[in-house]
Amino acid sequence: MTHHRTRRPQFFYTTAPLPCPYLPGRTERKIVTELTGPGAETLHDKLSRAGFRRSHNIAYSPVCPGCQACVPIRIQAGAFAPNRTQRKLARRLQSLSISRMAPRATAEQFALFQRYQQARHADGDMAAMGFYDYRAMVEDTPISSAIVEYR
């Protein structure tokens, strides 16, 4: 008797319209799916190449009727060549230290996150996040993750 492994179907959902966090007077909708199980990493890789973003164990992409203002940008790091302006900036910022770290939330990161949310998205859901919500966002994920700090 041959046993075939059946694949679990991947469900995608569309959210109800909500106020756009970027354009006043506009609404946004998202297509979302869960990143769970043994295929989460592969699914995340495919979806991120298609312009999806990730928060916690959810992958999402804006699908706003009549609007394409949110354009995801993906750059192949190995093929990147800085232009003149970018080289000039790199020289000005050469004292900047860059550290790749394990995905562990800190109070310092959370304070920076809160300042950003209040300045850019004060009316958004994430502006009301507490430290434990932030920690879950950073640490609870089925995807191999890291934090990169620039100082």
C-alpha positions as CSV (number, residue, x, y, z in Angstrom):
1,M,0.0,0.0,0.0
2,T,1.4,3.4,-1.0
3,H,0.9,6.4,1.2
4,H,0.8,9.8,-0.4
5,R,1.5,12.8,1.7
6,T,-1.2,15.3,1.2
7,R,-0.4,19.0,1.2
8,R,-2.4,21.2,3.5
9,P,-4.1,23.9,1.4
10,Q,-2.9,27.5,1.9
11,F,-5.8,29.8,2.5
12,F,-5.6,33.5,1.7
13,Y,-8.1,36.1,3.0
14,T,-8.9,39.7,2.2
15,T,-9.4,42.1,5.0
16,A,-12.2,44.6,5.3
17,P,-11.4,48.1,4.2
18,L,-9.6,50.1,6.9
19,P,-8.2,53.7,6.9
20,C,-4.9,53.8,4.9
21,P,-2.0,54.4,7.3
22,Y,-0.1,56.3,4.5
23,L,-2.6,58.3,2.4
24,P,-5.1,60.5,4.2
25,G,-8.7,59.9,3.1
26,R,-8.0,56.6,1.5
27,T,-8.7,53.0,2.6
28,E,-6.6,49.9,2.4
29,R,-7.3,46.3,2.1
30,K,-4.8,43.5,2.5
31,I,-4.5,39.9,1.4
32,V,-3.2,37.8,4.3
33,T,-2.2,34.3,5.0
34,E,-0.7,32.4,7.9
35,L,2.9,31.2,7.9
36,T,2.8,28.0,9.9
37,G,4.1,24.5,9.7
38,P,7.1,22.9,8.1
39,G,6.6,24.8,4.8
40,A,6.5,28.3,6.4
41,E,10.0,29.3,5.5
42,T,9.6,28.3,1.8
43,L,6.2,30.0,1.6
44,H,7.5,33.2,3.1
45,D,10.4,33.2,0.6
46,K,8.0,32.9,-2.3
47,L,5.6,35.4,-1.0
48,S,8.3,38.0,-0.1
49,R,9.6,37.7,-3.7
50,A,6.0,38.6,-4.8
51,G,6.0,41.7,-2.6
52,F,4.4,40.4,0.6
53,R,5.5,41.7,3.9
54,R,5.5,39.8,7.3
55,S,4.3,40.5,10.8
56,H,4.4,37.8,13.4
57,N,3.3,34.6,11.6
58,I,1.2,36.5,9.0
59,A,2.2,37.4,5.4
60,Y,0.3,40.2,3.8
61,S,0.2,42.5,0.8
62,P,-1.8,45.6,0.1
63,V,-4.6,45.0,-2.5
64,C,-6.3,48.4,-2.6
65,P,-8.8,48.9,-5.4
66,G,-7.7,51.8,-7.7
67,C,-4.4,52.4,-5.8
68,Q,-0.9,51.1,-6.3
69,A,1.0,53.6,-4.2
70,C,2.5,50.9,-2.0
71,V,5.3,49.5,-4.1
72,P,7.5,46.8,-2.6
73,I,11.1,47.1,-3.4
74,R,13.4,44.1,-3.5
75,I,17.1,44.5,-4.3
76,Q,19.4,41.6,-5.1
77,A,22.2,42.4,-2.7
78,G,24.9,40.7,-4.8
79,A,24.0,42.7,-7.9
80,F,23.7,46.0,-6.1
81,A,26.0,48.8,-7.1
82,P,25.7,52.1,-5.3
83,N,25.3,55.2,-7.4
84,R,27.2,58.5,-6.8
85,T,24.8,59.8,-4.1
86,Q,24.8,56.5,-2.2
87,R,28.6,56.4,-2.3
88,K,28.7,59.9,-0.9
89,L,26.3,59.0,1.9
90,A,28.4,55.9,2.7
91,R,31.5,58.0,3.1
92,R,29.6,60.4,5.4
93,L,28.2,57.5,7.5
94,Q,31.4,55.4,7.7
95,S,31.4,55.7,11.5
96,L,28.1,54.0,11.6
97,S,28.3,50.5,13.2
98,I,26.1,47.7,11.9
99,S,25.4,44.7,14.1
100,R,23.4,41.6,13.2
101,M,21.8,40.2,16.3
102,A,19.4,37.5,17.4
103,P,15.7,38.4,17.2
104,R,15.4,39.5,20.8
105,A,13.3,42.6,21.7
106,T,14.8,45.2,24.0
107,A,13.4,48.2,25.8
108,E,15.6,50.5,23.7
109,Q,14.2,49.1,20.4
110,F,10.7,49.3,21.7
111,A,11.1,53.0,22.6
112,L,12.3,53.7,19.1
113,F,9.4,51.7,17.6
114,Q,6.9,53.7,19.8
115,R,8.4,57.0,18.6
116,Y,8.1,55.9,15.0
117,Q,4.5,54.7,15.4
118,Q,3.5,57.9,17.1
119,A,5.1,60.1,14.5
120,R,4.0,58.1,11.4
121,H,1.0,55.9,12.3
122,A,-0.5,57.4,15.5
123,D,-4.0,56.2,14.5
124,G,-2.9,52.7,13.5
125,D,-3.3,49.5,15.3
126,M,0.4,49.1,16.0
127,A,0.6,52.5,17.8
128,A,-1.2,50.9,20.8
129,M,1.2,48.0,21.1
130,G,2.7,47.3,24.5
131,F,6.2,45.9,25.0
132,Y,4.9,42.3,25.2
133,D,3.1,42.7,21.8
134,Y,6.3,44.2,20.3
135,R,8.3,41.3,21.8
136,A,5.9,38.8,20.2
137,M,6.2,40.5,16.9
138,V,10.0,40.3,17.0
139,E,10.5,36.9,18.6
140,D,7.5,34.7,17.8
141,T,7.9,33.7,14.2
142,P,8.3,30.5,12.3
143,I,10.8,32.3,9.9
144,S,14.5,32.5,10.5
145,S,15.0,36.1,11.6
146,A,17.6,38.5,12.8
147,I,17.7,42.1,13.9
148,V,20.1,44.5,12.4
149,E,21.1,47.5,14.5
150,Y,22.6,50.6,13.1
151,R,24.4,53.0,15.5
